[in-house]
Amino acid sequence: MLRFYHCTTNLQYNLKYLINLQRNTFKTFIHNTAQSLKCTQKVPLSLCSVTKFGLFITSSSAVKLYFGRAAQCKVSRTRLTGYRSISDKDLQFDWNKLWHYLKPHINFFLAAILGALAVAILNIQIPQLMSGIVNVVARFSDTRDTVIFLKEIKLPALRLLSMYIAQSVFTAFYINMLSHLGERMAYNIKTDLFSSVLHQDIAFFDQQRTGEIINRLTSDVQDFKSSFKQVISGGLRATTQIIGCAISLIVISPQMTLVTLLCVPAVITTGSALGSLLRSTSRSAQAQIEKSTAVADEAVSNIRTVRAFAMEELELDMFEREAERALVLNERLGLGIGLFQGGANLFLNSMVLATLYMGGYLLSVNQLSPGQLMAFLMSTQTIQRSLAQISLLFGSVVRGMAAGARIFQYINLKPGMPLTGGKILPSETMRGEIEFKDVVFAYPTRPEQVILQNFNLRIPAGKTVAIVGGSGNGKSTVAALLERFYEVNKGSITLDGEDISELDPTWMRQSVLGYINQEPTLFATTIMENIRYGRPDATDTEVIEAAELANVHSFVIGFPRGYNTLVGERGTTLSGGQKQRIAIARALLKNPSVLILDEATSALDTESENIVQQALDKAREGRTALVIAHRLSTIKNAHIIVVLSKGRIVEMGTHEELKNLKAHYWSLNFQQNSGE
């Protein structure tokens, strides 16, 4: 008795300590709790020792679940430094969005509900029929009149058999309807999510990693679909069975029902409170999975860089570390779900025990028949199975709602710059004159750093204007703004006198602008289809003509499969010069009025540069061209050369004019010639 008092006193102390516990002292608390629960004597296993051990483990697990997020990992210097993701701290599930996707398939939804309700109602009725069969069997337990027994058992047995058959048919029906509903909703959600991602501003992709986006398109959609289908099939059926069987229990024996259902509100309240905590943990776990996916995606996408620097072990260590953090969060989530399901099982088994105890008593005083007791037990077991199913659904619902909230977060994102809508200029009057007027711009990810300050530049129609300058002075930014990858903060950019912010962006990119950058990206398909990507409706003949114009045809005919040669992911089987020429052909295929060349030859060797430069010279003929150049030798023939420094134009003129000034351009030219 004294030992038990000592045990409970120590536990009360630890509970008080737990209430006032700061999150960063969790480890200290666990140590103190373990020390305070130690018995001073070595004694055989007793109630106190078992209680102390069980409560210690439970309290430790609960504290770990609640305070687990306080654990801070040591900051390491890796390429994940600065990792950012859209915050989902206060993310809520969008029920209106769910209705938006459910409404078009309401017929399947209603059919699935009716099928599940039919199965539930049959499950409620089966114990009643079983009661009649048990009463018949009980009546004939002391006699051997087989003929009368078979006559009386025949009708209730046939009714029970017909219900079993109907139950099977309705089960197959509602599962089929639910499959149609779930897959069609998942298809619509996935396509809308992908559409939303594709329509986001470039600034969105500057901030998000590819692995995060792919994770939401795959695992989050799958988690949401699975949860939705399980809730409709299992949750609806279980809820209906609980309500129906509860009514049956009341009809059979109100006294037993009162005792059986006395603890239900407490279980529901506890489950709701725990669910709120677990949803937050689930969102954190899914965000961490995104992060580990991003690590793997970048490592695989840049495998040549990883191999070149012998960083395989470092990448593996980084992935293991992020995956381990996801493991810890998922284990914490599993702990919470396990605590709920364990408590639910204890409650359900207690219901059965209470039913047997009271049922036996009522049977002994002739207030219940054997059939009624059997029906009550079967109804109780139906409720027990239904509640157990709901407790199992608990974890699925937590994961599904967290996944759905993250999916709808991306779907609801509104881009600042729509891809379609605006003026379309007649192609026959298109001249291709471009003008930058008092442009001020800073990247959305670095708003405090102004890249272009009061930038003014006019590019005459049909002329080639080159922009040169040191790295980080805003050369490529000019090209990105003309492509409308970003909106200017102040000022305007016009095309033939029309502000490009009022023109249709898709029309501009498809018909007016041809963009070729320093690192062209090819798709893992054939050379023919990579070029055709510039204009999907182009014929093979038109593709080959563009290839000849870009000096592609000469090396393609040397391949065994010619234009049907697969280039590998991102064109890894081709040289830099070959990839660049294919990118030029792709841009020329749509016959753009304006050509934007963003350091298109800076990454090439001298031989490749000369070949690509010849292709670019042919491509510029008769077109307005904006050339961003690093090597001054490639832009000597430009009509106008602009020298950019710290976001401002400091010099402008022809190659010879700028050389004679002996200022910025002359200095750049001297440095390059000296380096050679």
KEMARLUM-721804 format. One line per 3 residues: number of its first residue (from 1); their letters; for each residue x, y, z of C-alpha. Coordinates in Angstrom, 2 decimals. Example, Ala and Ser with C-alpha at 12.3 -4.5 7.8 and 13.67 -1.06 7.14 Angstrom:
% KEMARLUM-721804
1 = as = 12.30/-4.50/7.80 | 13.67/-1.06/7.14 $
% end
This chain:
% KEMARLUM-721804
1 = mlr = 0.00/0.00/0.00 | 2.82/2.38/0.89 | 4.65/1.46/-2.29 $
4 = fyh = 1.52/2.19/-4.36 | 1.10/5.58/-2.62 | 4.76/6.33/-3.25 $
7 = ctt = 4.31/5.39/-6.91 | 1.21/7.56/-7.46 | 2.81/10.47/-5.60 $
10 = nlq = 5.80/10.38/-7.89 | 3.50/10.17/-10.91 | 1.53/13.19/-9.72 $
13 = ynl = 4.80/15.07/-9.37 | 5.74/14.17/-12.94 | 2.36/15.19/-14.30 $
16 = kyl = 2.68/18.58/-12.60 | 6.19/18.83/-13.99 | 4.84/17.95/-17.43 $
19 = inl = 2.29/20.79/-17.33 | 4.99/23.37/-16.70 | 7.48/21.77/-19.06 $
22 = qrn = 9.20/23.90/-21.68 | 9.62/22.21/-25.03 | 13.39/22.50/-25.10 $
25 = tfk = 13.68/20.56/-21.82 | 11.96/17.43/-23.09 | 15.00/15.22/-22.65 $
28 = tfi = 15.51/16.48/-19.10 | 11.89/15.68/-18.32 | 12.20/12.13/-19.60 $
31 = hnt = 15.34/11.61/-17.51 | 13.70/13.01/-14.36 | 10.58/10.94/-14.93 $
34 = aqs = 12.62/7.77/-15.28 | 14.58/8.55/-12.12 | 11.45/9.34/-10.06 $
37 = lkc = 9.76/6.11/-11.07 | 12.64/3.93/-9.86 | 11.77/1.71/-6.90 $
40 = tqk = 14.24/1.75/-4.05 | 14.17/-2.03/-3.54 | 14.43/-4.96/-5.88 $
43 = vpl = 11.08/-6.70/-5.57 | 9.11/-9.13/-7.69 | 6.80/-7.79/-10.38 $
46 = slc = 3.91/-5.93/-8.72 | 0.98/-3.71/-9.59 | 3.07/-0.65/-8.77 $
49 = svt = 5.98/-1.65/-10.99 | 3.71/-2.59/-13.89 | 1.72/0.63/-13.48 $
52 = kfg = 4.84/2.75/-13.29 | 6.36/1.12/-16.35 | 3.16/1.39/-18.41 $
55 = lfi = 2.48/4.98/-17.42 | 6.10/5.91/-18.04 | 6.02/4.50/-21.56 $
58 = tss = 2.62/6.07/-22.29 | 3.53/9.47/-20.90 | 6.85/9.40/-22.74 $
61 = sav = 5.08/8.57/-25.99 | 2.47/11.26/-25.50 | 5.08/13.87/-24.68 $
64 = kly = 7.13/12.78/-27.68 | 4.06/13.20/-29.89 | 3.26/16.65/-28.58 $
67 = fgr = 6.73/18.08/-28.12 | 8.48/16.22/-30.93 | 8.64/19.19/-33.21 $
70 = aaq = 10.87/20.99/-30.72 | 13.83/18.81/-31.60 | 16.22/20.91/-33.61 $
73 = ckv = 18.66/19.30/-35.97 | 22.16/20.58/-36.27 | 22.44/22.92/-39.23 $
76 = srt = 24.80/21.49/-41.81 | 26.41/23.15/-44.78 | 24.84/21.39/-47.75 $
79 = rlt = 23.14/22.39/-50.97 | 19.86/22.38/-49.01 | 20.90/25.60/-47.30 $
82 = gyr = 18.17/28.13/-47.98 | 15.61/25.43/-48.79 | 12.21/27.09/-48.98 $
85 = sis = 8.69/25.83/-49.41 | 5.25/27.37/-49.39 | 4.16/27.59/-45.75 $
88 = dkd = 1.33/25.24/-44.75 | 1.36/26.08/-41.05 | -2.19/27.45/-41.04 $
91 = lqf = -3.38/25.38/-43.98 | -7.05/24.35/-43.84 | -8.90/21.77/-45.90 $
94 = dwn = -10.96/23.45/-48.65 | -14.40/21.83/-48.46 | -15.77/24.04/-51.25 $
97 = klw = -13.06/22.75/-53.55 | -13.95/19.18/-52.65 | -17.57/19.87/-53.61 $
100 = hyl = -16.35/21.41/-56.88 | -14.74/18.08/-57.84 | -17.52/15.93/-56.40 $
103 = kph = -20.45/17.73/-58.07 | -19.83/16.58/-61.69 | -19.83/12.95/-60.51 $
106 = inf = -22.71/13.23/-58.07 | -24.53/10.29/-59.72 | -21.68/7.92/-58.91 $
109 = fla = -21.48/9.41/-55.42 | -25.20/8.90/-54.72 | -25.11/5.39/-56.19 $
112 = ail = -22.16/4.50/-53.98 | -23.94/5.93/-50.92 | -27.12/4.00/-51.68 $
115 = gal = -25.16/0.80/-52.17 | -23.23/1.30/-48.93 | -26.46/2.14/-47.07 $
118 = ava = -28.11/-1.00/-48.46 | -25.22/-3.12/-47.19 | -25.40/-1.39/-43.82 $
121 = iln = -29.15/-1.92/-43.51 | -28.77/-5.58/-44.42 | -26.06/-5.93/-41.78 $
124 = iqi = -28.51/-4.45/-39.28 | -31.30/-6.83/-40.27 | -29.18/-9.99/-40.28 $
127 = pql = -28.96/-10.18/-36.44 | -32.76/-9.95/-36.23 | -33.19/-12.91/-38.58 $
130 = msg = -30.46/-14.76/-36.73 | -32.47/-14.23/-33.54 | -35.41/-16.14/-35.07 $
133 = ivn = -33.17/-18.99/-36.16 | -31.59/-19.26/-32.68 | -35.04/-19.33/-31.06 $
136 = vva = -36.09/-22.20/-33.38 | -32.89/-24.11/-32.58 | -33.39/-23.51/-28.83 $
139 = rfs = -36.96/-24.79/-28.98 | -35.91/-28.03/-30.63 | -32.77/-28.55/-28.54 $
142 = dtr = -34.54/-31.10/-26.31 | -36.57/-32.85/-29.02 | -35.68/-34.96/-32.04 $
145 = dtv = -38.57/-33.99/-34.38 | -36.52/-33.38/-37.51 | -39.48/-32.88/-39.88 $
148 = ifl = -41.06/-30.07/-37.86 | -37.65/-28.50/-37.21 | -36.81/-28.40/-40.91 $
151 = kei = -40.25/-26.96/-41.68 | -39.90/-24.15/-39.15 | -36.25/-23.38/-39.91 $
154 = klp = -36.75/-23.27/-43.68 | -38.35/-19.82/-44.01 | -35.97/-17.85/-41.72 $
157 = alr = -32.99/-19.66/-43.25 | -34.07/-18.72/-46.80 | -34.59/-15.13/-45.70 $
160 = lls = -31.12/-15.05/-44.19 | -29.62/-16.59/-47.35 | -31.36/-14.01/-49.54 $
163 = myi = -29.96/-11.24/-47.36 | -26.45/-12.66/-47.69 | -26.84/-12.74/-51.49 $
166 = aqs = -28.23/-9.19/-51.57 | -25.40/-8.06/-49.32 | -22.84/-9.47/-51.78 $
169 = vft = -24.54/-7.85/-54.79 | -24.80/-4.42/-53.15 | -21.19/-4.66/-51.93 $
172 = afy = -19.92/-5.29/-55.46 | -22.16/-2.47/-56.76 | -21.08/0.27/-54.36 $
175 = inm = -17.38/-0.64/-54.64 | -17.64/-0.38/-58.43 | -19.42/2.99/-58.21 $
178 = lsh = -16.88/4.20/-55.69 | -14.02/3.16/-57.93 | -15.46/5.19/-60.82 $
181 = lge = -16.00/8.18/-58.50 | -12.55/8.07/-56.90 | -10.61/7.60/-60.13 $
184 = rma = -12.47/10.34/-62.00 | -12.07/12.79/-59.14 | -8.38/11.91/-58.87 $
187 = yni = -7.97/12.43/-62.62 | -9.64/15.86/-62.48 | -7.66/16.91/-59.40 $
190 = ktd = -4.36/15.74/-60.88 | -4.92/17.47/-64.23 | -6.08/20.68/-62.54 $
193 = lfs = -3.09/20.57/-60.21 | -0.70/20.11/-63.13 | -2.47/22.88/-65.05 $
196 = svl = -2.18/25.21/-62.06 | 1.54/24.43/-61.75 | 2.15/25.06/-65.46 $
199 = hqd = 0.32/28.38/-65.29 | 2.30/29.73/-62.33 | 4.71/32.61/-62.76 $
202 = iaf = 8.39/31.84/-63.23 | 8.93/33.30/-59.74 | 7.00/30.30/-58.36 $
205 = fdq = 9.55/27.91/-59.88 | 12.39/30.07/-58.61 | 11.17/29.31/-55.09 $
208 = qrt = 9.92/25.71/-55.38 | 11.96/22.61/-56.08 | 10.90/20.12/-58.71 $
211 = gei = 10.71/17.26/-56.21 | 8.14/19.13/-54.10 | 5.87/19.72/-57.08 $
214 = inr = 6.14/16.12/-58.31 | 5.40/14.83/-54.82 | 2.12/16.74/-54.71 $
217 = lts = 1.20/15.44/-58.16 | 1.84/11.83/-57.18 | 1.84/10.76/-53.54 $
220 = dvq = -0.44/13.54/-52.24 | -3.08/12.85/-54.90 | -2.85/9.11/-54.18 $
223 = dfk = -3.20/9.65/-50.41 | -6.21/11.89/-50.92 | -7.92/9.49/-53.34 $
226 = ssf = -7.40/6.48/-51.07 | -8.66/8.36/-48.03 | -11.74/9.63/-49.86 $
229 = kqv = -12.72/6.17/-51.12 | -12.19/4.58/-47.72 | -14.24/7.21/-45.93 $
232 = isg = -17.17/6.83/-48.31 | -17.11/3.02/-48.35 | -16.05/2.15/-44.83 $
235 = glr = -16.97/5.31/-42.95 | -20.50/5.68/-44.30 | -21.31/2.01/-43.94 $
238 = att = -19.86/1.86/-40.42 | -21.74/4.99/-39.32 | -25.05/3.67/-40.67 $
241 = qii = -24.49/0.32/-38.98 | -23.69/1.99/-35.68 | -26.88/4.05/-35.78 $
244 = gca = -29.08/1.19/-36.99 | -27.68/-1.37/-34.58 | -27.92/1.13/-31.72 $
247 = isl = -31.65/1.44/-32.45 | -31.92/-2.36/-32.52 | -30.14/-2.56/-29.17 $
250 = ivi = -32.55/-0.07/-27.64 | -35.51/-2.10/-28.89 | -34.08/-5.36/-27.51 $
253 = spq = -32.90/-4.08/-24.12 | -32.74/-0.40/-23.12 | -30.85/-1.23/-19.88 $
256 = mtl = -28.02/-3.05/-21.66 | -27.86/-0.39/-24.37 | -27.43/2.39/-21.83 $
259 = vtl = -24.43/0.67/-20.27 | -22.95/-0.27/-23.65 | -23.09/3.19/-25.21 $
262 = lcv = -22.27/5.18/-22.07 | -18.65/5.85/-23.05 | -19.18/6.73/-26.75 $
265 = pav = -19.14/10.55/-26.29 | -15.83/10.37/-24.42 | -14.24/8.36/-27.25 $
268 = itt = -15.52/10.81/-29.89 | -14.23/13.83/-27.92 | -10.81/12.25/-27.40 $
271 = gsa = -10.60/11.29/-31.06 | -11.45/14.81/-32.25 | -8.82/16.39/-29.99 $
274 = lgs = -6.16/13.92/-31.05 | -7.13/14.32/-34.71 | -6.36/18.04/-34.66 $
277 = llr = -2.85/17.35/-33.38 | -2.25/14.50/-35.82 | -3.31/16.55/-38.87 $
280 = sts = -0.56/19.03/-38.08 | 1.96/16.20/-37.68 | 0.78/14.66/-40.96 $
283 = rsa = 1.30/17.91/-42.85 | 4.81/18.18/-41.43 | 5.56/14.59/-42.42 $
286 = qaq = 4.35/15.13/-45.97 | 6.36/18.34/-46.27 | 9.46/16.45/-45.14 $
289 = iek = 8.77/13.70/-47.70 | 8.64/16.47/-50.31 | 12.05/17.64/-49.18 $
292 = sta = 13.61/14.18/-49.39 | 12.07/13.74/-52.86 | 13.58/17.06/-53.91 $
295 = vad = 17.02/15.87/-52.76 | 16.73/12.66/-54.81 | 15.33/14.49/-57.83 $
298 = eav = 18.19/17.00/-57.95 | 20.84/14.32/-57.44 | 19.49/12.11/-60.25 $
301 = sni = 18.88/15.09/-62.58 | 22.46/16.28/-62.07 | 24.10/12.87/-61.88 $
304 = rtv = 27.03/13.92/-64.09 | 27.89/16.77/-61.74 | 27.54/14.44/-58.75 $
307 = raf = 29.85/11.90/-60.42 | 32.35/14.55/-61.52 | 32.81/15.76/-57.94 $
310 = ame = 32.64/12.23/-56.42 | 29.71/13.31/-54.27 | 27.76/10.04/-54.31 $
313 = ele = 28.30/9.37/-50.61 | 27.48/12.96/-49.68 | 24.23/12.84/-51.68 $
316 = ldm = 23.35/9.49/-50.11 | 24.06/10.87/-46.65 | 21.92/13.94/-47.37 $
319 = fer = 19.04/11.81/-48.64 | 19.27/9.44/-45.68 | 19.22/12.39/-43.28 $
322 = eae = 16.11/13.93/-44.86 | 14.42/10.53/-45.20 | 15.19/9.82/-41.54 $
325 = ral = 13.46/13.06/-40.52 | 10.43/11.98/-42.54 | 10.66/8.58/-40.82 $
328 = vln = 10.62/10.20/-37.37 | 7.59/12.33/-38.25 | 5.71/9.37/-39.71 $
331 = erl = 6.57/7.26/-36.67 | 5.21/10.05/-34.49 | 2.05/10.07/-36.59 $
334 = glg = 1.81/6.29/-36.28 | 2.24/6.60/-32.52 | -0.72/8.95/-32.25 $
337 = igl = -2.89/6.76/-34.46 | -1.81/3.70/-32.47 | -2.71/5.36/-29.15 $
340 = fqg = -6.17/6.17/-30.49 | -6.77/2.70/-31.93 | -5.47/1.02/-28.77 $
343 = gan = -7.85/3.06/-26.63 | -10.69/2.35/-29.06 | -10.03/-1.41/-28.88 $
346 = lfl = -10.06/-1.29/-25.08 | -13.42/0.45/-25.19 | -14.86/-2.00/-27.73 $
349 = nsm = -13.77/-5.08/-25.81 | -15.20/-3.59/-22.63 | -18.53/-3.24/-24.46 $
352 = vla = -18.54/-6.98/-25.25 | -17.67/-7.87/-21.65 | -20.43/-5.63/-20.29 $
355 = tly = -22.92/-7.14/-22.76 | -22.12/-10.71/-21.71 | -22.32/-9.82/-18.02 $
358 = mgg = -25.66/-8.00/-18.19 | -27.08/-10.33/-20.86 | -26.41/-13.38/-18.70 $
361 = yll = -28.10/-11.68/-15.74 | -31.22/-10.68/-17.76 | -31.39/-14.18/-19.26 $
364 = svn = -31.30/-15.69/-15.77 | -34.31/-13.59/-14.68 | -36.23/-14.35/-17.90 $
367 = qls = -36.12/-10.75/-19.16 | -34.33/-11.89/-22.35 | -34.77/-14.89/-24.65 $
370 = pgq = -31.75/-16.76/-26.06 | -32.53/-15.36/-29.52 | -32.69/-11.81/-28.19 $
373 = lma = -29.35/-12.25/-26.44 | -27.82/-13.60/-29.67 | -29.28/-10.69/-31.65 $
376 = flm = -27.98/-8.23/-29.05 | -24.51/-9.82/-29.16 | -24.43/-9.76/-32.97 $
379 = stq = -25.59/-6.13/-33.04 | -22.98/-5.27/-30.44 | -20.31/-7.02/-32.51 $
382 = tiq = -21.49/-5.14/-35.60 | -21.09/-1.88/-33.68 | -17.73/-3.09/-32.43 $
385 = rsl = -16.51/-3.89/-35.96 | -17.88/-0.57/-37.24 | -16.16/1.42/-34.52 $
388 = aqi = -12.95/-0.53/-35.10 | -13.21/0.30/-38.80 | -13.70/3.98/-38.00 $
391 = sll = -10.65/3.91/-35.72 | -8.64/2.37/-38.57 | -9.98/5.05/-40.90 $
394 = fgs = -8.78/7.67/-38.47 | -5.20/7.60/-39.75 | -6.32/7.53/-43.37 $
397 = vvr = -8.56/10.54/-42.82 | -5.73/12.47/-41.16 | -3.37/11.77/-44.05 $
400 = gma = -6.04/12.37/-46.68 | -7.14/15.74/-45.29 | -3.54/16.90/-44.97 $
403 = aga = -2.79/15.76/-48.55 | -6.00/17.37/-49.85 | -5.20/20.66/-48.14 $
406 = rif = -1.75/20.71/-49.76 | -3.18/19.81/-53.18 | -5.87/22.49/-53.03 $
409 = qyi = -3.26/24.99/-51.85 | -1.45/24.64/-55.19 | -4.66/24.49/-57.21 $
412 = nlk = -5.92/27.70/-55.60 | -2.69/29.59/-56.32 | -3.40/32.40/-58.75 $
415 = pgm = -0.58/33.45/-61.08 | 0.15/37.15/-61.25 | 0.52/36.93/-65.04 $
418 = plt = -2.15/34.99/-66.99 | -0.87/32.92/-69.92 | -3.69/33.89/-72.25 $
421 = ggk = -5.80/36.96/-72.88 | -4.90/40.28/-74.41 | -4.36/41.80/-77.82 $
424 = ilp = -3.10/39.84/-80.82 | -1.42/41.95/-83.50 | -1.97/41.10/-87.19 $
427 = set = 0.95/39.06/-88.55 | 0.99/40.93/-91.86 | 1.73/44.25/-90.11 $
430 = mrg = 4.23/42.86/-87.60 | 7.54/44.77/-87.77 | 9.23/43.67/-84.55 $
433 = eie = 10.26/47.02/-83.11 | 10.95/46.85/-79.38 | 11.42/49.60/-76.83 $
436 = fkd = 12.22/49.56/-73.11 | 10.99/52.74/-71.38 | 12.22/53.67/-67.89 $
439 = vvf = 12.21/50.03/-66.78 | 12.89/49.27/-63.12 | 13.08/45.63/-62.07 $
442 = ayp = 14.07/43.44/-59.13 | 13.57/39.68/-58.95 | 10.63/38.60/-56.73 $
445 = trp = 12.98/36.39/-54.69 | 15.33/39.36/-54.08 | 13.08/42.44/-54.03 $
448 = eqv = 15.67/44.52/-52.18 | 18.23/44.14/-55.00 | 17.31/46.30/-58.02 $
451 = ilq = 18.71/44.76/-61.21 | 17.63/47.33/-63.80 | 17.29/51.00/-62.89 $
454 = nfn = 15.57/53.40/-65.33 | 16.58/51.20/-68.26 | 15.84/52.67/-71.72 $
457 = lri = 16.59/50.91/-75.00 | 15.09/50.98/-78.49 | 15.62/48.00/-80.82 $
460 = pag = 14.71/49.00/-84.41 | 12.76/46.53/-86.53 | 14.97/44.13/-88.48 $
463 = ktv = 18.14/45.19/-86.66 | 20.48/43.27/-84.35 | 21.14/44.83/-80.96 $
466 = aiv = 23.73/43.22/-78.71 | 24.02/43.74/-74.96 | 27.39/43.14/-73.30 $
469 = ggs = 28.83/43.68/-69.84 | 30.17/41.86/-66.83 | 28.31/39.05/-65.08 $
472 = gng = 25.46/40.11/-62.80 | 24.78/43.43/-64.56 | 21.33/42.49/-65.86 $
475 = kst = 21.97/41.30/-69.43 | 19.93/38.09/-69.21 | 17.29/39.96/-67.20 $
478 = vaa = 16.56/42.11/-70.26 | 15.89/38.95/-72.29 | 13.72/37.45/-69.53 $
481 = lle = 11.61/40.63/-69.32 | 11.07/40.69/-73.08 | 9.88/37.07/-72.87 $
484 = rfy = 7.57/38.20/-70.02 | 8.98/35.64/-67.65 | 8.59/38.45/-65.13 $
487 = evn = 6.63/41.72/-64.98 | 8.54/44.99/-64.70 | 8.20/46.88/-61.41 $
490 = kgs = 8.05/50.22/-63.18 | 8.15/51.44/-66.75 | 7.03/49.54/-69.86 $
493 = itl = 8.19/47.36/-72.73 | 6.52/47.85/-76.11 | 6.29/45.77/-79.28 $
496 = dge = 5.43/47.86/-82.34 | 4.19/50.55/-79.96 | 1.95/48.18/-77.93 $
499 = dis = 2.74/47.51/-74.26 | 3.55/43.80/-74.05 | 1.65/43.60/-70.73 $
502 = eld = -1.52/44.15/-72.81 | -0.66/41.54/-75.43 | -1.54/37.85/-75.30 $
505 = ptw = 1.53/36.13/-73.76 | 0.88/32.77/-75.43 | 0.51/34.39/-78.87 $
508 = mrq = 3.76/36.31/-78.33 | 5.75/33.23/-77.34 | 4.27/31.01/-80.04 $
511 = svl = 4.35/33.41/-82.98 | 6.54/36.45/-82.30 | 9.45/35.55/-80.03 $
514 = gyi = 12.11/32.91/-80.62 | 14.12/32.35/-77.43 | 17.46/30.50/-77.32 $
517 = nqe = 19.39/30.47/-74.07 | 22.82/29.38/-72.95 | 21.75/25.94/-71.71 $
520 = ptl = 19.14/24.54/-74.12 | 16.96/21.79/-72.67 | 15.99/18.90/-74.90 $
523 = fat = 13.35/16.28/-74.16 | 14.05/12.56/-73.97 | 12.64/11.88/-77.42 $
526 = tim = 13.89/11.94/-81.03 | 15.66/14.81/-82.75 | 12.65/15.19/-85.04 $
529 = eni = 10.22/15.66/-82.16 | 12.56/17.96/-80.26 | 12.63/20.33/-83.22 $
532 = ryg = 8.88/19.92/-83.85 | 8.24/21.08/-80.28 | 8.64/24.64/-81.60 $
535 = rpd = 5.49/24.16/-83.70 | 3.64/20.87/-83.06 | 1.65/21.01/-86.32 $
538 = atd = 4.78/21.26/-88.50 | 5.35/18.59/-91.13 | 8.52/16.50/-91.35 $
541 = tev = 9.59/18.54/-94.37 | 9.24/21.81/-92.45 | 11.22/20.33/-89.55 $
544 = iea = 14.05/19.31/-91.88 | 14.06/22.78/-93.51 | 14.48/24.41/-90.08 $
547 = ael = 17.22/21.88/-89.29 | 19.09/22.78/-92.46 | 18.83/26.49/-91.64 $
550 = anv = 20.33/25.81/-88.18 | 23.14/23.57/-89.51 | 21.58/20.52/-87.83 $
553 = hsf = 21.04/18.42/-90.94 | 24.75/17.99/-91.56 | 25.40/16.01/-88.36 $
556 = vig = 22.01/14.30/-88.09 | 22.40/12.41/-91.37 | 25.52/10.84/-89.89 $
559 = fpr = 23.49/9.06/-87.20 | 22.27/5.52/-88.01 | 18.67/6.47/-87.23 $
562 = gyn = 18.90/10.03/-88.52 | 16.14/12.28/-87.22 | 14.67/9.34/-85.26 $
565 = tlv = 17.72/9.23/-83.00 | 16.82/9.41/-79.29 | 18.80/12.15/-77.55 $
568 = ger = 18.43/10.92/-73.94 | 17.18/12.88/-70.96 | 17.96/16.58/-71.47 $
571 = gtt = 19.91/15.64/-74.60 | 22.76/14.00/-72.70 | 23.87/11.88/-75.71 $
574 = lsg = 24.63/14.98/-77.81 | 27.47/17.48/-77.63 | 26.88/21.05/-76.48 $
577 = gqk = 27.11/22.39/-80.03 | 24.67/19.80/-81.35 | 22.14/20.56/-78.64 $
580 = qri = 22.46/24.29/-79.27 | 21.86/23.87/-83.00 | 18.77/21.73/-82.36 $
583 = aia = 17.49/24.47/-80.03 | 18.06/27.04/-82.79 | 16.15/24.88/-85.27 $
586 = ral = 13.32/24.53/-82.76 | 13.09/28.32/-82.42 | 13.30/28.93/-86.18 $
589 = lkn = 10.56/26.41/-86.94 | 7.90/28.87/-85.75 | 9.42/31.62/-87.92 $
592 = psv = 9.57/34.28/-85.18 | 9.67/38.01/-85.90 | 12.00/38.62/-82.94 $
595 = lil = 14.95/36.40/-82.04 | 16.31/36.46/-78.46 | 19.77/34.92/-78.09 $
598 = dea = 20.81/34.74/-74.46 | 24.54/33.87/-74.52 | 23.76/31.11/-76.99 $
601 = tsa = 27.45/30.32/-77.69 | 29.19/31.15/-74.42 | 29.40/27.52/-73.25 $
604 = ldt = 30.79/26.15/-76.53 | 34.33/25.46/-77.71 | 35.77/27.52/-80.55 $
607 = ese = 34.92/25.04/-83.33 | 31.35/24.53/-82.12 | 30.97/28.25/-81.57 $
610 = niv = 31.91/29.00/-85.18 | 29.40/26.45/-86.50 | 26.61/27.68/-84.21 $
613 = qqa = 27.48/31.31/-84.98 | 27.03/30.63/-88.68 | 23.59/29.20/-87.93 $
616 = ldk = 22.72/32.24/-85.80 | 23.89/34.65/-88.48 | 21.58/32.97/-90.99 $
619 = are = 18.75/32.92/-88.45 | 19.02/36.67/-87.78 | 18.57/37.64/-91.40 $
622 = grt = 15.39/39.71/-91.83 | 14.52/39.53/-88.13 | 14.80/41.78/-85.12 $
625 = alv = 17.43/40.23/-82.86 | 18.36/40.86/-79.25 | 21.72/39.24/-78.54 $
628 = iah = 23.05/38.80/-75.02 | 26.76/38.14/-75.44 | 29.74/37.32/-73.31 $
631 = rls = 32.26/36.86/-76.11 | 32.59/40.15/-77.97 | 33.87/38.41/-81.10 $
634 = tik = 30.35/37.08/-81.75 | 28.65/40.49/-81.92 | 31.08/42.60/-83.95 $
637 = nah = 28.57/42.79/-86.80 | 25.63/43.90/-84.62 | 23.95/47.12/-85.72 $
640 = iiv = 24.01/48.47/-82.15 | 26.06/47.32/-79.17 | 24.91/48.29/-75.67 $
643 = vls = 27.27/48.14/-72.69 | 25.44/47.48/-69.43 | 26.90/48.17/-65.98 $
646 = kgr = 24.98/47.81/-62.71 | 21.64/47.84/-64.49 | 22.34/51.00/-66.49 $
649 = ive = 23.44/51.64/-70.06 | 26.89/53.27/-69.97 | 27.80/53.04/-73.68 $
652 = mgt = 26.04/52.48/-76.99 | 27.25/52.32/-80.60 | 28.86/50.08/-83.21 $
655 = hee = 31.89/47.90/-82.58 | 34.30/50.41/-84.09 | 32.68/53.42/-82.38 $
658 = lkn = 32.90/51.83/-78.95 | 36.49/50.71/-79.48 | 37.49/54.23/-80.32 $
661 = lka = 35.92/55.55/-77.10 | 38.46/53.49/-75.15 | 36.11/53.13/-72.16 $
664 = hyw = 34.01/50.21/-70.88 | 33.70/48.32/-74.18 | 37.35/48.84/-75.01 $
667 = sln = 38.28/47.51/-71.57 | 36.12/44.40/-72.01 | 37.58/43.81/-75.46 $
670 = fqq = 41.14/44.26/-74.15 | 40.54/41.79/-71.28 | 39.20/39.12/-73.63 $
673 = nsg = 41.99/39.58/-76.18 | 44.58/39.45/-73.39 | 43.02/36.25/-72.04 $
676 = e = 43.25/34.63/-75.43 $
% end
